[in-house]
Amino acid sequence: MTADRRRPDHRSDQPNHEWNDERNEHRLGHRLEPRSHHRADRHGEHRGDRRTVRAGDLRHVVTHLITPLLMCVGMGLAYLGAFADPSPHHLPVAVVGTGTHAQVLAQTINDKAHGELEARTVPDRATAVDQLKDQEIFGAYLAGGNQAHGANAIGRATVSPGGGAPQRGPELLVATAGSDTSATVVQKVFTPLAAQQGAPLKVTDVAPPAAHDPTGQGIFFLLVALSIGSYASVAVIGGAGAVLPMRFRAALATGTSFVVSILGTLFAGPVFHLVDHGLWGLWGMAWLYSAGILLIGTGLHTFLKRWTTLGVMVLFVMLNFTSAGGVFRPEMQNGFFAALHSFWNGAAFVEGTRGHVYFDGHGLAGHVWTLVGWLLVGLLMIGVAALAEKRRRAAEAEAVANAGAVAAAAVAATMPERAPGPSAERAEAEEELEEAVGV
């Protein structure tokens, strides 16, 4: 009985188990199936994202990489060529005195310097100070002892222990506002001479820089700020403003130069106190400098297009900063950069500002005229660019007219010949032809 009762129950349970297994398999398959399809879809999407690199796209990128690579080469050649191995070349110095001892000392310096120094003699201390402030020399050596130093030096004389003639120690006069590096070089030359006399060398700075610019190089870094603000604006005016007429772009360049020069003057005066007087004169030179760069760059953009940035960097960074005399004066550089210093606009700004602020305006007029010359070059460049763009527009208009004439001839050739009709019909045909040519 028990077995008979269990058999039906057992037989009835088997289909239920099978049905449950099928249901579980269906649920499991329902869960797994979307994942497998999702993975397949994602894999297909990834394969779809793999685009074929076209030769034209790669050539486009490589062509644009030429500009920064040329900048790297140019900056390396310019900066290392100008600053890597500075050494004096005929650096003018003076020995104070009129006696035989001073003349012999000056000649000895010239013989041992092998062209690095150019020593001369000056009669007294006052003359040496005047030549230092005129930047005719960059160091003046007073040997001391019983040498004649002029009336201005007698007040510093001391009586020798034996009660003899007054004795003076060696002294070196420099003007660090003109060039701190040149003053350092001169000091290294004359320090051993003072040591041979058994006395320390006294260094007197007759033209020190501002208190907040102890090395005197703040003017050079002001030049860097003005230059970057100017030539970076060229890219904007020439690129984004290319659709504007040239006179509008020239006006924008002039206005931008005013803003850049005002910012530079604020940096030099109220903000960092690089100079303590003469801010109006500094602003005038800053405006001339910035306006020259902006006008030249805006004019060049008509011809150089995307190479304009490289062009202005060559003119106003690579050749400009290296020849400005802000770090090393031309007497400390090779002949190429020393020659650029005589007429480049950065050198005119730096030397003009030094002369205006520290040397009672010595040489200021010449440096201002140099800046005016660069401004005139910028105006000339604007005029040439405007003329070139005018001719280009005329050529384009002529090409459009020629294309219209060809289209008109083609339309006329395809139109069927009509018998002469009333003037109204002829006028309508001519109007239709004009509309076709216009399209």
C-alpha positions in Angstrom: 0.0 0.0 0.0 2.7 2.4 1.0 4.6 1.6 -2.1 1.6 2.0 -4.3 0.7 5.3 -2.7 4.2 6.6 -3.2 4.5 5.6 -6.9 1.8 7.9 -8.1 3.2 10.7 -6.0 6.7 10.0 -7.3 5.5 9.9 -10.8 3.6 13.2 -10.4 6.7 14.9 -8.9 9.0 14.2 -11.9 7.2 16.4 -14.3 7.2 19.2 -11.8 11.0 19.0 -11.3 11.4 19.0 -15.1 9.2 22.0 -15.4 11.1 23.8 -12.6 14.4 23.1 -14.3 13.2 24.4 -17.6 11.9 27.6 -15.9 15.2 28.1 -14.1 17.1 27.6 -17.4 14.8 30.1 -19.0 15.4 32.7 -16.3 19.1 32.2 -16.4 19.1 32.5 -20.1 17.0 35.6 -19.9 19.6 37.1 -17.6 22.6 36.1 -19.5 21.4 36.9 -23.0 21.2 40.7 -22.7 24.8 40.8 -21.2 26.2 38.8 -24.1 24.4 41.1 -26.6 25.5 44.2 -24.7 29.1 43.0 -24.8 28.9 42.3 -28.5 27.4 45.7 -29.1 30.1 47.5 -27.1 32.8 45.5 -29.0 31.2 46.5 -32.2 31.2 50.2 -31.1 34.9 50.0 -30.2 35.7 48.6 -33.6 33.6 51.4 -35.2 35.6 54.0 -33.3 38.8 52.9 -34.9 39.1 55.4 -37.7 41.5 55.1 -40.5 44.3 57.8 -40.4 44.3 59.6 -43.7 47.6 60.8 -45.1 46.2 64.3 -45.5 45.3 64.7 -41.8 48.7 63.5 -40.7 50.4 65.8 -43.2 48.3 68.7 -41.8 49.4 68.1 -38.2 53.1 67.6 -39.2 53.0 70.8 -41.2 51.8 72.8 -38.2 54.5 71.2 -36.0 57.1 72.9 -38.1 56.4 76.2 -36.5 57.2 75.2 -32.8 60.2 73.2 -34.0 61.6 76.2 -35.8 60.9 78.3 -32.7 62.9 75.8 -30.6 65.9 76.0 -33.1 65.7 79.8 -33.3 65.5 80.3 -29.5 68.4 77.9 -28.9 70.6 79.6 -31.5 69.7 83.1 -30.4 69.8 82.8 -26.6 72.8 80.4 -26.4 74.7 82.3 -29.1 74.2 85.6 -27.2 74.4 84.5 -23.5 76.2 81.2 -23.3 79.8 82.4 -23.2 79.9 86.1 -22.4 83.4 87.7 -22.4 84.5 91.4 -22.8 85.4 92.7 -26.2 87.3 96.0 -26.0 85.4 97.0 -22.8 86.4 100.6 -22.1 88.0 101.3 -18.7 90.1 104.1 -17.3 93.1 104.6 -15.0 92.9 107.9 -13.1 96.2 109.9 -13.2 98.5 111.9 -15.4 101.8 110.6 -14.3 104.0 107.9 -15.7 102.7 105.3 -13.3 99.1 105.7 -14.6 100.2 105.5 -18.2 102.3 102.4 -17.6 99.4 100.7 -15.7 97.0 101.4 -18.5 99.4 100.0 -21.1 100.0 97.0 -19.0 96.3 96.3 -18.7 95.9 96.5 -22.5 98.9 94.2 -23.1 97.5 91.5 -20.7 93.9 91.9 -21.7 94.5 90.8 -25.4 91.6 92.9 -26.7 89.2 92.2 -23.8 89.7 95.6 -22.2 90.5 99.0 -23.7 92.3 101.0 -21.0 92.9 104.7 -21.1 94.0 107.4 -18.7 91.9 110.3 -17.4 93.3 113.3 -15.5 91.2 113.2 -12.4 88.3 111.7 -10.6 85.7 114.2 -11.8 86.5 113.4 -15.4 86.2 109.7 -14.7 82.8 110.2 -13.1 81.6 112.2 -16.1 82.7 109.5 -18.5 81.0 106.9 -16.4 77.7 108.8 -16.5 78.1 109.3 -20.2 78.8 105.5 -20.5 82.0 106.1 -22.3 83.8 103.9 -19.8 82.5 101.2 -17.4 85.1 101.4 -14.7 87.8 103.9 -13.4 90.7 102.8 -11.2 92.3 105.1 -8.8 95.6 103.4 -7.7 96.0 105.3 -4.5 99.3 106.0 -2.8 100.7 109.4 -3.7 99.3 109.6 -7.2 97.6 112.8 -8.2 93.8 112.3 -8.1 92.6 115.8 -8.4 91.1 118.1 -5.8 88.0 116.0 -5.3 90.0 113.1 -4.0 92.1 115.0 -1.4 89.3 115.1 1.1 89.4 111.3 1.4 93.2 111.2 2.0 94.6 109.9 5.2 97.9 110.6 6.8 100.5 107.8 6.8 101.6 106.4 10.1 105.0 108.0 9.7 103.6 111.5 9.3 104.5 111.6 5.6 102.4 112.5 2.6 98.8 111.6 2.6 98.0 108.0 1.5 95.0 106.8 -0.3 93.8 103.2 -0.9 92.9 101.9 -4.3 89.4 102.7 -5.4 87.2 101.6 -8.3 84.4 103.7 -9.7 81.6 101.9 -11.5 78.0 102.7 -12.7 75.9 99.6 -12.1 72.7 101.3 -13.5 74.4 101.1 -16.9 75.2 97.4 -16.5 75.6 95.3 -13.4 77.4 92.6 -15.3 79.9 95.0 -16.8 80.6 96.5 -13.4 81.2 93.0 -12.0 83.7 92.2 -14.8 85.6 95.4 -14.2 85.7 94.6 -10.5 87.2 91.2 -11.2 89.9 92.8 -13.3 91.0 95.5 -10.8 90.7 93.5 -7.6 94.1 91.6 -8.2 95.8 95.0 -8.9 94.6 96.3 -5.5 95.8 93.1 -3.8 99.3 93.7 -5.2 99.3 97.0 -3.3 98.4 95.2 -0.1 95.1 97.1 0.4 91.5 96.3 -0.1 89.7 97.6 -3.1 87.0 100.2 -2.4 84.2 100.1 -4.9 82.1 103.3 -5.4 78.9 103.2 -7.4 78.4 106.7 -9.0 75.1 105.7 -10.7 73.3 103.1 -8.6 69.9 101.7 -9.8 66.6 102.2 -8.0 66.4 100.7 -4.5 63.8 98.1 -5.7 65.9 97.1 -8.7 69.3 96.4 -7.2 70.7 94.7 -10.3 69.3 97.3 -12.8 67.8 94.5 -14.9 64.2 95.3 -14.1 64.0 97.5 -17.2 65.0 94.5 -19.3 62.2 92.4 -17.9 59.8 95.3 -18.4 60.9 95.1 -22.1 59.9 91.4 -22.1 56.4 92.2 -20.7 55.9 94.9 -23.3 57.1 92.7 -26.1 54.8 89.8 -25.2 51.8 92.0 -24.9 52.5 93.5 -28.3 53.4 90.6 -30.5 50.7 88.3 -28.9 48.1 91.0 -29.8 49.4 90.8 -33.4 48.1 87.2 -33.7 44.6 88.3 -32.6 44.4 91.4 -34.7 45.8 89.7 -37.8 43.9 86.4 -37.4 40.5 87.3 -35.9 40.5 90.7 -37.4 41.5 89.7 -40.9 38.0 90.3 -42.1 38.3 94.0 -41.1 39.7 96.7 -43.4 43.3 97.5 -42.9 42.6 100.9 -41.5 40.5 99.4 -38.8 43.2 96.9 -37.9 45.8 99.7 -37.8 43.5 101.6 -35.4 43.1 98.5 -33.2 46.9 98.1 -33.2 47.4 101.7 -32.2 44.8 101.5 -29.4 46.3 98.2 -28.1 49.7 99.8 -28.0 48.3 102.5 -25.7 46.9 99.9 -23.3 50.2 97.8 -23.3 52.3 100.9 -22.7 50.1 102.1 -19.8 50.3 98.6 -18.2 54.1 98.6 -18.6 54.3 102.1 -16.9 52.1 100.9 -14.0 54.4 97.9 -13.6 57.5 100.0 -13.6 56.2 102.6 -11.2 53.4 102.1 -8.7 53.4 98.3 -8.8 57.1 97.2 -8.6 58.9 100.6 -8.2 61.5 99.8 -10.8 62.0 103.5 -11.4 61.3 106.3 -9.0 61.0 109.2 -11.4 60.5 110.0 -15.1 57.4 107.8 -15.6 56.0 110.0 -18.3 59.1 109.7 -20.4 59.1 105.9 -19.8 55.5 105.7 -21.0 56.3 107.6 -24.2 59.1 105.2 -25.1 57.0 102.2 -24.1 54.2 103.4 -26.5 56.6 104.0 -29.3 58.1 100.6 -28.8 54.8 98.7 -28.6 53.2 100.6 -31.5 56.1 99.8 -33.7 55.8 96.1 -33.0 52.0 96.0 -33.4 52.0 97.9 -36.7 54.9 95.9 -38.2 53.2 92.6 -37.1 49.8 93.6 -38.4 51.3 94.5 -41.8 53.3 91.4 -41.9 50.2 89.2 -41.4 49.0 90.1 -44.8 52.0 88.3 -46.3 53.0 85.7 -43.8 49.5 84.5 -42.7 50.0 81.6 -40.2 53.8 82.2 -40.2 53.3 85.6 -38.6 53.8 84.4 -35.1 57.1 82.8 -36.0 58.1 86.0 -37.9 57.4 88.4 -35.0 59.2 86.0 -32.6 62.3 86.2 -34.7 62.2 90.0 -34.9 61.0 90.9 -31.4 62.2 88.0 -29.2 65.1 86.0 -30.7 67.0 89.0 -32.1 65.5 91.6 -29.8 66.0 90.3 -26.3 69.4 89.0 -27.0 70.7 92.4 -28.4 68.8 94.7 -26.0 71.8 95.0 -23.5 69.5 94.2 -20.6 71.6 91.2 -19.3 75.0 91.8 -21.1 76.0 94.9 -22.9 77.3 94.7 -26.5 80.9 94.9 -25.2 80.2 91.5 -23.5 78.8 89.8 -26.7 80.0 88.7 -30.1 80.0 91.1 -33.1 76.6 90.0 -34.5 74.5 90.9 -31.4 76.7 93.9 -30.7 75.9 95.2 -34.1 72.2 94.7 -33.6 72.4 96.7 -30.4 73.2 99.8 -32.3 69.8 100.0 -34.1 67.3 97.4 -32.8 64.2 98.7 -31.1 64.6 96.7 -27.8 68.1 98.2 -27.3 66.7 101.6 -28.0 64.1 101.2 -25.3 66.4 99.8 -22.7 69.2 102.2 -23.3 66.8 105.1 -23.6 65.1 104.3 -20.3 68.5 104.0 -18.6 69.6 107.3 -20.0 66.4 109.0 -19.0 66.2 107.6 -15.5 69.8 107.2 -14.4 72.1 109.3 -16.6 70.4 112.7 -16.9 69.1 112.0 -20.3 72.4 111.2 -21.9 71.9 109.7 -25.4 68.1 109.8 -24.9 67.4 111.7 -28.2 69.2 109.1 -30.3 67.4 106.2 -28.8 64.0 108.0 -29.1 64.7 108.6 -32.8 65.5 104.9 -33.2 62.1 104.0 -31.7 60.4 106.6 -34.0 62.2 104.9 -37.0 60.7 101.6 -36.1 57.3 103.2 -35.8 57.7 104.7 -39.3 58.6 101.2 -40.6 55.4 99.9 -39.1 53.3 102.6 -40.8 55.1 101.9 -44.0 54.3 98.2 -43.6 50.7 99.0 -43.0 50.6 101.0 -46.2 52.2 98.3 -48.2 49.9 95.6 -46.8 46.8 97.8 -47.6 48.0 98.2 -51.2 48.6 94.5 -51.5 45.2 93.6 -50.2 43.6 96.2 -52.5 45.3 94.6 -55.5 44.3 91.1 -54.3 40.7 92.1 -54.0 40.8 93.6 -57.5 42.3 90.4 -58.9 39.6 88.4 -57.1 36.9 90.6 -58.5 38.3 90.3 -62.0 38.4 86.5 -61.6 34.8 86.5 -60.6 33.9 88.7 -63.5 35.7 86.4 -65.9 34.0 83.4 -64.4 30.6 85.2 -64.9 31.5 85.9 -68.5 32.3 82.2 -69.1 29.1 81.2 -67.4 27.1 83.7 -69.5 28.7 82.3 -72.7 27.8 78.8 -71.6 24.2 79.7 -70.9 24.0 81.5 -74.3 25.4 78.5 -76.1 22.8 76.2 -74.6 19.8 78.4 -75.2 17.8 77.8 -78.5 17.8 80.6 -81.0 14.6 82.6 -81.1 13.2 84.7 -83.9 13.3 88.4 -83.2 10.3 89.4 -81.2 9.0 92.4 -79.5 11.2 94.4 -77.3 9.4 93.2 -74.2 10.2 89.6 -75.0 13.8 90.5 -75.7 14.0 92.4 -72.4 12.6 89.4 -70.6 15.2 87.1 -72.2 18.0 89.4 -71.2 16.7 89.5 -67.6 16.5 85.7 -67.6 20.1 85.5 -68.8 21.3 88.0 -66.2 19.6 85.9 -63.5 21.3 82.8 -64.8 24.7 84.5 -64.8 24.0 85.8 -61.3 23.3 82.3 -60.1 
